[in-house]
Amino acid sequence: MANPMVHSAEAFTAVISLKKGGRVSYTRLIGRISEYKRSSISMRETPSEFTVRIEAKDATALKASLNAILKDIQVIESVRRVKVPQIRQKSKNI
């Protein structure tokens, strides 16, 4: 596997890959394919994997973009773990 964090003269790059479970669409929920002054974020999603690629001009911009994406992923994963109780409907014959 390639090094997920690469430093070159032009930019810092980080790649995050997650194996997906269930029918969650990370790209749809996060919706952050953006260009900023010092970084850019792109996403790719298949039925089994979600990949985020961040390119930044400096380490601070890379860290900020990583933190934003990771925060969104944590929220999605937390919501997925919540168990919603089923509501019983009362009989109409009462």
Biopython code that builds the backbone (N, CA, C, O; Angstrom):
import numpy as np
from Bio.PDB.StructureBuilder import StructureBuilder

atoms = [
    (1, "MET", "N", (0.838, -1.178, 0.000)),
    (1, "MET", "CA", (0.000, 0.000, 0.000)),
    (1, "MET", "C", (0.880, 1.237, 0.000)),
    (1, "MET", "O", (1.918, 1.274, 0.660)),
    (2, "ALA", "N", (0.460, 2.242, -0.740)),
    (2, "ALA", "CA", (1.224, 3.482, -0.832)),
    (2, "ALA", "C", (1.149, 4.240, 0.477)),
    (2, "ALA", "O", (0.196, 4.096, 1.243)),
    (3, "ASN", "N", (2.161, 5.046, 0.721)),
    (3, "ASN", "CA", (2.190, 5.887, 1.916)),
    (3, "ASN", "C", (1.029, 6.867, 1.858)),
    (3, "ASN", "O", (0.940, 7.628, 0.895)),
    (4, "PRO", "N", (0.111, 6.887, 2.866)),
    (4, "PRO", "CA", (-1.063, 7.756, 2.800)),
    (4, "PRO", "C", (-0.730, 9.237, 2.962)),
    (4, "PRO", "O", (-1.572, 10.090, 2.679)),
    (5, "MET", "N", (0.471, 9.553, 3.408)),
    (5, "MET", "CA", (0.841, 10.942, 3.569)),
    (5, "MET", "C", (2.143, 11.185, 2.812)),
    (5, "MET", "O", (3.175, 10.599, 3.139)),
    (6, "VAL", "N", (2.093, 12.033, 1.820)),
    (6, "VAL", "CA", (3.236, 12.275, 0.959)),
    (6, "VAL", "C", (3.602, 13.742, 1.022)),
    (6, "VAL", "O", (2.729, 14.609, 0.990)),
    (7, "HIS", "N", (4.899, 14.021, 1.111)),
    (7, "HIS", "CA", (5.348, 15.406, 1.114)),
    (7, "HIS", "C", (6.194, 15.623, -0.141)),
    (7, "HIS", "O", (7.174, 14.916, -0.374)),
    (8, "SER", "N", (5.807, 16.594, -0.930)),
    (8, "SER", "CA", (6.591, 16.958, -2.102)),
    (8, "SER", "C", (6.806, 18.459, -2.074)),
    (8, "SER", "O", (6.299, 19.142, -1.184)),
    (9, "ALA", "N", (7.546, 18.976, -3.030)),
    (9, "ALA", "CA", (7.827, 20.416, -3.068)),
    (9, "ALA", "C", (6.545, 21.220, -3.267)),
    (9, "ALA", "O", (6.437, 22.345, -2.779)),
    (10, "GLU", "N", (5.563, 20.646, -3.988)),
    (10, "GLU", "CA", (4.337, 21.371, -4.292)),
    (10, "GLU", "C", (3.327, 21.336, -3.150)),
    (10, "GLU", "O", (2.699, 22.351, -2.850)),
    (11, "ALA", "N", (3.162, 20.169, -2.506)),
    (11, "ALA", "CA", (2.050, 20.056, -1.571)),
    (11, "ALA", "C", (2.221, 18.890, -0.617)),
    (11, "ALA", "O", (3.083, 18.030, -0.795)),
    (12, "PHE", "N", (1.377, 18.889, 0.394)),
    (12, "PHE", "CA", (1.208, 17.746, 1.279)),
    (12, "PHE", "C", (-0.066, 17.046, 0.815)),
    (12, "PHE", "O", (-1.037, 17.701, 0.439)),
    (13, "THR", "N", (-0.058, 15.716, 0.843)),
    (13, "THR", "CA", (-1.225, 14.962, 0.422)),
    (13, "THR", "C", (-1.531, 13.885, 1.452)),
    (13, "THR", "O", (-0.628, 13.214, 1.952)),
    (14, "ALA", "N", (-2.817, 13.726, 1.765)),
    (14, "ALA", "CA", (-3.264, 12.642, 2.643)),
    (14, "ALA", "C", (-4.435, 11.951, 1.977)),
    (14, "ALA", "O", (-5.280, 12.591, 1.351)),
    (15, "VAL", "N", (-4.478, 10.629, 2.121)),
    (15, "VAL", "CA", (-5.570, 9.836, 1.562)),
    (15, "VAL", "C", (-6.147, 8.991, 2.689)),
    (15, "VAL", "O", (-5.418, 8.295, 3.396)),
    (16, "ILE", "N", (-7.470, 9.063, 2.848)),
    (16, "ILE", "CA", (-8.171, 8.264, 3.843)),
    (16, "ILE", "C", (-9.082, 7.312, 3.086)),
    (16, "ILE", "O", (-9.864, 7.742, 2.238)),
    (17, "SER", "N", (-8.987, 6.012, 3.387)),
    (17, "SER", "CA", (-9.872, 5.013, 2.771)),
    (17, "SER", "C", (-10.595, 4.255, 3.863)),
    (17, "SER", "O", (-9.983, 3.780, 4.820)),
    (18, "LEU", "N", (-11.914, 4.145, 3.709)),
    (18, "LEU", "CA", (-12.740, 3.426, 4.674)),
    (18, "LEU", "C", (-13.520, 2.337, 3.972)),
    (18, "LEU", "O", (-14.056, 2.547, 2.884)),
    (19, "LYS", "N", (-13.584, 1.171, 4.597)),
    (19, "LYS", "CA", (-14.484, 0.133, 4.094)),
    (19, "LYS", "C", (-15.871, 0.500, 4.580)),
    (19, "LYS", "O", (-16.068, 0.808, 5.756)),
    (20, "LYS", "N", (-16.826, 0.466, 3.675)),
    (20, "LYS", "CA", (-18.190, 0.858, 4.011)),
    (20, "LYS", "C", (-18.991, -0.326, 4.494)),
    (20, "LYS", "O", (-18.783, -1.464, 4.074)),
    (21, "GLY", "N", (-19.912, -0.026, 5.389)),
    (21, "GLY", "CA", (-20.857, -1.022, 5.859)),
    (21, "GLY", "C", (-22.250, -0.420, 5.749)),
    (21, "GLY", "O", (-22.446, 0.748, 6.085)),
    (22, "GLY", "N", (-23.192, -1.180, 5.297)),
    (22, "GLY", "CA", (-24.544, -0.661, 5.180)),
    (22, "GLY", "C", (-24.727, 0.174, 3.927)),
    (22, "GLY", "O", (-23.936, 0.112, 2.986)),
    (23, "ARG", "N", (-25.792, 0.956, 3.947)),
    (23, "ARG", "CA", (-26.137, 1.746, 2.759)),
    (23, "ARG", "C", (-25.837, 3.224, 2.931)),
    (23, "ARG", "O", (-26.465, 4.056, 2.277)),
    (24, "VAL", "N", (-24.911, 3.563, 3.777)),
    (24, "VAL", "CA", (-24.576, 4.969, 4.030)),
    (24, "VAL", "C", (-23.788, 5.536, 2.855)),
    (24, "VAL", "O", (-22.850, 4.910, 2.361)),
    (25, "SER", "N", (-24.181, 6.729, 2.416)),
    (25, "SER", "CA", (-23.437, 7.435, 1.371)),
    (25, "SER", "C", (-22.658, 8.570, 2.029)),
    (25, "SER", "O", (-23.217, 9.629, 2.313)),
    (26, "TYR", "N", (-21.377, 8.347, 2.268)),
    (26, "TYR", "CA", (-20.543, 9.356, 2.913)),
    (26, "TYR", "C", (-20.457, 10.625, 2.071)),
    (26, "TYR", "O", (-20.544, 11.732, 2.601)),
    (27, "THR", "N", (-20.287, 10.464, 0.772)),
    (27, "THR", "CA", (-20.159, 11.629, -0.106)),
    (27, "THR", "C", (-21.400, 12.494, -0.033)),
    (27, "THR", "O", (-21.310, 13.721, -0.002)),
    (28, "ARG", "N", (-22.551, 11.860, -0.006)),
    (28, "ARG", "CA", (-23.810, 12.607, 0.049)),
    (28, "ARG", "C", (-23.952, 13.345, 1.387)),
    (28, "ARG", "O", (-24.406, 14.488, 1.422)),
    (29, "LEU", "N", (-23.563, 12.688, 2.486)),
    (29, "LEU", "CA", (-23.708, 13.292, 3.804)),
    (29, "LEU", "C", (-22.668, 14.380, 4.072)),
    (29, "LEU", "O", (-22.984, 15.415, 4.658)),
    (30, "ILE", "N", (-21.446, 14.146, 3.647)),
    (30, "ILE", "CA", (-20.387, 15.133, 3.882)),
    (30, "ILE", "C", (-20.463, 16.243, 2.849)),
    (30, "ILE", "O", (-20.403, 17.424, 3.191)),
    (31, "GLY", "N", (-20.595, 15.862, 1.581)),
    (31, "GLY", "CA", (-20.767, 16.835, 0.512)),
    (31, "GLY", "C", (-19.686, 17.890, 0.419)),
    (31, "GLY", "O", (-19.970, 19.049, 0.117)),
    (32, "ARG", "N", (-18.465, 17.505, 0.672)),
    (32, "ARG", "CA", (-17.398, 18.499, 0.703)),
    (32, "ARG", "C", (-16.351, 18.180, -0.365)),
    (32, "ARG", "O", (-15.310, 17.594, -0.070)),
    (33, "ILE", "N", (-16.634, 18.565, -1.584)),
    (33, "ILE", "CA", (-15.649, 18.480, -2.657)),
    (33, "ILE", "C", (-15.311, 19.925, -2.955)),
    (33, "ILE", "O", (-16.034, 20.604, -3.684)),
    (34, "SER", "N", (-14.221, 20.389, -2.396)),
    (34, "SER", "CA", (-13.998, 21.829, -2.387)),
    (34, "SER", "C", (-12.557, 22.219, -2.653)),
    (34, "SER", "O", (-11.617, 21.451, -2.449)),
    (35, "GLU", "N", (-12.435, 23.430, -3.112)),
    (35, "GLU", "CA", (-11.145, 24.087, -3.269)),
    (35, "GLU", "C", (-11.098, 25.235, -2.274)),
    (35, "GLU", "O", (-12.009, 26.061, -2.227)),
    (36, "TYR", "N", (-10.062, 25.285, -1.499)),
    (36, "TYR", "CA", (-9.842, 26.387, -0.573)),
    (36, "TYR", "C", (-8.550, 27.086, -0.964)),
    (36, "TYR", "O", (-7.865, 26.645, -1.887)),
    (37, "LYS", "N", (-8.210, 28.157, -0.285)),
    (37, "LYS", "CA", (-6.972, 28.883, -0.614)),
    (37, "LYS", "C", (-5.741, 27.993, -0.500)),
    (37, "LYS", "O", (-4.843, 28.044, -1.340)),
    (38, "ARG", "N", (-5.712, 27.168, 0.563)),
    (38, "ARG", "CA", (-4.499, 26.396, 0.825)),
    (38, "ARG", "C", (-4.688, 24.890, 0.757)),
    (38, "ARG", "O", (-3.738, 24.141, 0.985)),
    (39, "SER", "N", (-5.909, 24.428, 0.443)),
    (39, "SER", "CA", (-6.115, 22.985, 0.344)),
    (39, "SER", "C", (-7.283, 22.659, -0.585)),
    (39, "SER", "O", (-8.116, 23.512, -0.892)),
    (40, "SER", "N", (-7.316, 21.416, -1.016)),
    (40, "SER", "CA", (-8.449, 20.928, -1.809)),
    (40, "SER", "C", (-8.814, 19.541, -1.297)),
    (40, "SER", "O", (-7.948, 18.755, -0.913)),
    (41, "ILE", "N", (-10.107, 19.257, -1.298)),
    (41, "ILE", "CA", (-10.627, 17.989, -0.814)),
    (41, "ILE", "C", (-11.452, 17.354, -1.928)),
    (41, "ILE", "O", (-12.345, 17.989, -2.488)),
    (42, "SER", "N", (-11.149, 16.102, -2.242)),
    (42, "SER", "CA", (-11.955, 15.376, -3.218)),
    (42, "SER", "C", (-12.314, 14.016, -2.629)),
    (42, "SER", "O", (-11.579, 13.473, -1.804)),
    (43, "MET", "N", (-13.446, 13.473, -3.059)),
    (43, "MET", "CA", (-13.940, 12.206, -2.540)),
    (43, "MET", "C", (-14.325, 11.281, -3.674)),
    (43, "MET", "O", (-14.722, 11.710, -4.758)),
    (44, "ARG", "N", (-14.194, 9.997, -3.385)),
    (44, "ARG", "CA", (-14.620, 8.967, -4.330)),
    (44, "ARG", "C", (-15.288, 7.871, -3.516)),
    (44, "ARG", "O", (-14.809, 7.492, -2.448)),
    (45, "GLU", "N", (-16.394, 7.372, -4.032)),
    (45, "GLU", "CA", (-17.134, 6.365, -3.287)),
    (45, "GLU", "C", (-17.585, 5.246, -4.210)),
    (45, "GLU", "O", (-18.098, 5.481, -5.304)),
    (46, "THR", "N", (-17.381, 4.028, -3.740)),
    (46, "THR", "CA", (-17.888, 2.841, -4.422)),
    (46, "THR", "C", (-18.831, 2.149, -3.431)),
    (46, "THR", "O", (-18.911, 2.570, -2.277)),
    (47, "PRO", "N", (-19.536, 1.115, -3.846)),
    (47, "PRO", "CA", (-20.416, 0.428, -2.895)),
    (47, "PRO", "C", (-19.692, -0.150, -1.671)),
    (47, "PRO", "O", (-20.312, -0.360, -0.628)),
    (48, "SER", "N", (-18.383, -0.407, -1.795)),
    (48, "SER", "CA", (-17.664, -1.032, -0.678)),
    (48, "SER", "C", (-16.603, -0.142, -0.025)),
    (48, "SER", "O", (-16.060, -0.509, 1.017)),
    (49, "GLU", "N", (-16.296, 1.025, -0.616)),
    (49, "GLU", "CA", (-15.206, 1.849, -0.078)),
    (49, "GLU", "C", (-15.473, 3.340, -0.280)),
    (49, "GLU", "O", (-16.092, 3.758, -1.259)),
    (50, "PHE", "N", (-14.990, 4.117, 0.667)),
    (50, "PHE", "CA", (-15.071, 5.575, 0.612)),
    (50, "PHE", "C", (-13.650, 6.113, 0.742)),
    (50, "PHE", "O", (-12.933, 5.757, 1.677)),
    (51, "THR", "N", (-13.240, 6.973, -0.198)),
    (51, "THR", "CA", (-11.884, 7.512, -0.191)),
    (51, "THR", "C", (-11.915, 9.029, -0.263)),
    (51, "THR", "O", (-12.634, 9.616, -1.072)),
    (52, "VAL", "N", (-11.120, 9.652, 0.600)),
    (52, "VAL", "CA", (-10.966, 11.106, 0.613)),
    (52, "VAL", "C", (-9.509, 11.414, 0.305)),
    (52, "VAL", "O", (-8.600, 10.795, 0.857)),
    (53, "ARG", "N", (-9.301, 12.368, -0.572)),
    (53, "ARG", "CA", (-7.945, 12.819, -0.901)),
    (53, "ARG", "C", (-7.853, 14.305, -0.585)),
    (53, "ARG", "O", (-8.652, 15.107, -1.068)),
    (54, "ILE", "N", (-6.871, 14.658, 0.230)),
    (54, "ILE", "CA", (-6.661, 16.048, 0.615)),
    (54, "ILE", "C", (-5.274, 16.462, 0.154)),
    (54, "ILE", "O", (-4.280, 15.792, 0.439)),
    (55, "GLU", "N", (-5.225, 17.576, -0.562)),
    (55, "GLU", "CA", (-3.950, 18.155, -0.976)),
    (55, "GLU", "C", (-3.873, 19.543, -0.383)),
    (55, "GLU", "O", (-4.820, 20.324, -0.476)),
    (56, "ALA", "N", (-2.735, 19.850, 0.230)),
    (56, "ALA", "CA", (-2.591, 21.138, 0.896)),
    (56, "ALA", "C", (-1.215, 21.735, 0.623)),
    (56, "ALA", "O", (-0.249, 21.024, 0.344)),
    (57, "LYS", "N", (-1.154, 23.062, 0.713)),
    (57, "LYS", "CA", (0.108, 23.766, 0.481)),
    (57, "LYS", "C", (1.040, 23.676, 1.680)),
    (57, "LYS", "O", (2.256, 23.795, 1.533)),
    (58, "ASP", "N", (0.467, 23.461, 2.888)),
    (58, "ASP", "CA", (1.297, 23.381, 4.090)),
    (58, "ASP", "C", (0.655, 22.425, 5.090)),
    (58, "ASP", "O", (-0.501, 22.031, 4.937)),
    (59, "ALA", "N", (1.416, 22.062, 6.109)),
    (59, "ALA", "CA", (0.961, 21.085, 7.098)),
    (59, "ALA", "C", (-0.240, 21.582, 7.899)),
    (59, "ALA", "O", (-1.113, 20.788, 8.249)),
    (60, "THR", "N", (-0.298, 22.863, 8.191)),
    (60, "THR", "CA", (-1.420, 23.405, 8.961)),
    (60, "THR", "C", (-2.722, 23.279, 8.183)),
    (60, "THR", "O", (-3.748, 22.904, 8.751)),
    (61, "ALA", "N", (-2.692, 23.585, 6.905)),
    (61, "ALA", "CA", (-3.885, 23.456, 6.068)),
    (61, "ALA", "C", (-4.296, 21.992, 5.932)),
    (61, "ALA", "O", (-5.487, 21.679, 5.926)),
    (62, "LEU", "N", (-3.324, 21.102, 5.823)),
    (62, "LEU", "CA", (-3.609, 19.671, 5.738)),
    (62, "LEU", "C", (-4.296, 19.200, 7.018)),
    (62, "LEU", "O", (-5.288, 18.474, 6.961)),
    (63, "LYS", "N", (-3.770, 19.612, 8.170)),
    (63, "LYS", "CA", (-4.343, 19.212, 9.454)),
    (63, "LYS", "C", (-5.776, 19.724, 9.608)),
    (63, "LYS", "O", (-6.644, 18.990, 10.080)),
    (64, "ALA", "N", (-6.027, 20.956, 9.222)),
    (64, "ALA", "CA", (-7.368, 21.532, 9.331)),
    (64, "ALA", "C", (-8.363, 20.763, 8.463)),
    (64, "ALA", "O", (-9.471, 20.463, 8.906)),
    (65, "SER", "N", (-7.974, 20.447, 7.245)),
    (65, "SER", "CA", (-8.860, 19.703, 6.344)),
    (65, "SER", "C", (-9.094, 18.281, 6.850)),
    (65, "SER", "O", (-10.218, 17.781, 6.804)),
    (66, "LEU", "N", (-8.039, 17.630, 7.333)),
    (66, "LEU", "CA", (-8.188, 16.287, 7.898)),
    (66, "LEU", "C", (-9.137, 16.291, 9.086)),
    (66, "LEU", "O", (-10.012, 15.432, 9.195)),
    (67, "ASN", "N", (-8.960, 17.262, 9.976)),
    (67, "ASN", "CA", (-9.825, 17.351, 11.150)),
    (67, "ASN", "C", (-11.295, 17.541, 10.760)),
    (67, "ASN", "O", (-12.179, 16.933, 11.364)),
    (68, "ALA", "N", (-11.555, 18.370, 9.770)),
    (68, "ALA", "CA", (-12.927, 18.611, 9.325)),
    (68, "ALA", "C", (-13.560, 17.331, 8.788)),
    (68, "ALA", "O", (-14.695, 17.006, 9.137)),
    (69, "ILE", "N", (-12.839, 16.613, 7.952)),
    (69, "ILE", "CA", (-13.356, 15.372, 7.378)),
    (69, "ILE", "C", (-13.541, 14.315, 8.454)),
    (69, "ILE", "O", (-14.569, 13.639, 8.486)),
    (70, "LEU", "N", (-12.559, 14.162, 9.334)),
    (70, "LEU", "CA", (-12.650, 13.147, 10.383)),
    (70, "LEU", "C", (-13.803, 13.425, 11.351)),
    (70, "LEU", "O", (-14.448, 12.497, 11.838)),
    (71, "LYS", "N", (-14.053, 14.688, 11.624)),
    (71, "LYS", "CA", (-15.184, 15.055, 12.484)),
    (71, "LYS", "C", (-16.495, 14.605, 11.830)),
    (71, "LYS", "O", (-17.353, 14.026, 12.497)),
    (72, "ASP", "N", (-16.649, 14.865, 10.547)),
    (72, "ASP", "CA", (-17.857, 14.448, 9.828)),
    (72, "ASP", "C", (-18.006, 12.925, 9.836)),
    (72, "ASP", "O", (-19.106, 12.412, 10.037)),
    (73, "ILE", "N", (-16.912, 12.208, 9.621)),
    (73, "ILE", "CA", (-16.951, 10.744, 9.619)),
    (73, "ILE", "C", (-17.345, 10.221, 10.999)),
    (73, "ILE", "O", (-18.124, 9.274, 11.100)),
    (74, "GLN", "N", (-16.814, 10.831, 12.064)),
    (74, "GLN", "CA", (-17.174, 10.413, 13.430)),
    (74, "GLN", "C", (-18.666, 10.600, 13.688)),
    (74, "GLN", "O", (-19.301, 9.740, 14.298)),
    (75, "VAL", "N", (-19.226, 11.708, 13.231)),
    (75, "VAL", "CA", (-20.659, 11.952, 13.423)),
    (75, "VAL", "C", (-21.471, 10.890, 12.682)),
    (75, "VAL", "O", (-22.418, 10.336, 13.241)),
    (76, "ILE", "N", (-21.116, 10.607, 11.449)),
    (76, "ILE", "CA", (-21.830, 9.597, 10.661)),
    (76, "ILE", "C", (-21.774, 8.240, 11.360)),
    (76, "ILE", "O", (-22.791, 7.555, 11.475)),
    (77, "GLU", "N", (-20.587, 7.854, 11.825)),
    (77, "GLU", "CA", (-20.432, 6.560, 12.489)),
    (77, "GLU", "C", (-21.208, 6.505, 13.805)),
    (77, "GLU", "O", (-21.765, 5.461, 14.143)),
    (78, "SER", "N", (-21.254, 7.603, 14.547)),
    (78, "SER", "CA", (-22.011, 7.646, 15.799)),
    (78, "SER", "C", (-23.504, 7.480, 15.546)),
    (78, "SER", "O", (-24.186, 6.752, 16.267)),
    (79, "VAL", "N", (-24.000, 8.149, 14.534)),
    (79, "VAL", "CA", (-25.425, 8.055, 14.199)),
    (79, "VAL", "C", (-25.767, 6.642, 13.740)),
    (79, "VAL", "O", (-26.839, 6.128, 14.057)),
    (80, "ARG", "N", (-24.875, 6.022, 13.008)),
    (80, "ARG", "CA", (-25.117, 4.645, 12.540)),
    (80, "ARG", "C", (-25.261, 3.670, 13.697)),
    (80, "ARG", "O", (-25.974, 2.674, 13.581)),
    (81, "ARG", "N", (-24.590, 3.946, 14.817)),
    (81, "ARG", "CA", (-24.618, 3.035, 15.966)),
    (81, "ARG", "C", (-25.857, 3.200, 16.851)),
    (81, "ARG", "O", (-26.140, 2.341, 17.685)),
    (82, "VAL", "N", (-26.586, 4.288, 16.674)),
    (82, "VAL", "CA", (-27.768, 4.544, 17.498)),
    (82, "VAL", "C", (-28.864, 3.547, 17.137)),
    (82, "VAL", "O", (-29.174, 3.337, 15.964)),
    (83, "LYS", "N", (-29.432, 2.947, 18.153)),
    (83, "LYS", "CA", (-30.532, 2.011, 17.925)),
    (83, "LYS", "C", (-31.831, 2.738, 18.230)),
    (83, "LYS", "O", (-32.040, 3.230, 19.339)),
    (84, "VAL", "N", (-32.682, 2.798, 17.251)),
    (84, "VAL", "CA", (-33.961, 3.482, 17.398)),
    (84, "VAL", "C", (-34.988, 2.476, 17.887)),
    (84, "VAL", "O", (-35.197, 1.443, 17.251)),
    (85, "PRO", "N", (-35.633, 2.769, 19.017)),
    (85, "PRO", "CA", (-36.635, 1.829, 19.508)),
    (85, "PRO", "C", (-37.852, 1.805, 18.587)),
    (85, "PRO", "O", (-38.253, 2.829, 18.034)),
    (86, "GLN", "N", (-38.420, 0.634, 18.437)),
    (86, "GLN", "CA", (-39.612, 0.522, 17.604)),
    (86, "GLN", "C", (-40.828, 0.921, 18.418)),
    (86, "GLN", "O", (-40.952, 0.547, 19.584)),
    (87, "ILE", "N", (-41.707, 1.665, 17.819)),
    (87, "ILE", "CA", (-42.910, 2.139, 18.484)),
    (87, "ILE", "C", (-44.043, 1.173, 18.167)),
    (87, "ILE", "O", (-44.324, 0.868, 17.008)),
    (88, "ARG", "N", (-44.680, 0.707, 19.222)),
    (88, "ARG", "CA", (-45.824, -0.182, 19.031)),
    (88, "ARG", "C", (-47.062, 0.658, 18.802)),
    (88, "ARG", "O", (-47.307, 1.630, 19.517)),
    (89, "GLN", "N", (-47.823, 0.289, 17.825)),
    (89, "GLN", "CA", (-49.074, 0.990, 17.575)),
    (89, "GLN", "C", (-50.189, 0.303, 18.358)),
    (89, "GLN", "O", (-50.269, -0.924, 18.418)),
    (90, "LYS", "N", (-51.037, 1.123, 18.950)),
    (90, "LYS", "CA", (-52.154, 0.579, 19.708)),
    (90, "LYS", "C", (-53.203, 0.041, 18.738)),
    (90, "LYS", "O", (-53.385, 0.540, 17.627)),
    (91, "SER", "N", (-53.859, -0.966, 19.200)),
    (91, "SER", "CA", (-54.917, -1.553, 18.398)),
    (91, "SER", "C", (-56.060, -0.563, 18.231)),
    (91, "SER", "O", (-56.403, 0.148, 19.175)),
    (92, "LYS", "N", (-56.646, -0.509, 17.061)),
    (92, "LYS", "CA", (-57.769, 0.415, 16.799)),
    (92, "LYS", "C", (-59.076, -0.130, 17.356)),
    (92, "LYS", "O", (-60.085, 0.575, 17.366)),
    (93, "ASN", "N", (-59.069, -1.388, 17.824)),
    (93, "ASN", "CA", (-60.287, -2.026, 18.330)),
    (93, "ASN", "C", (-60.544, -1.688, 19.803)),
    (93, "ASN", "O", (-61.524, -2.176, 20.366)),
    (94, "ILE", "N", (-59.743, -0.910, 20.414)),
    (94, "ILE", "CA", (-59.929, -0.610, 21.845)),
    (94, "ILE", "C", (-60.888, 0.531, 22.025)),
    (94, "ILE", "O", (-61.170, 0.927, 23.155)),
]
sb = StructureBuilder()
sb.init_structure("model")
sb.init_model(0)
sb.init_chain("A")
sb.init_seg("    ")
for serial, (resi, resn, name, xyz) in enumerate(atoms, 1):
    if name == "N":
        sb.init_residue(resn, " ", resi, " ")
    sb.init_atom(name, np.array(xyz, "f"), 0.0, 1.0, " ", f" {name:<3s}", serial, name[0])
structure = sb.get_structure()
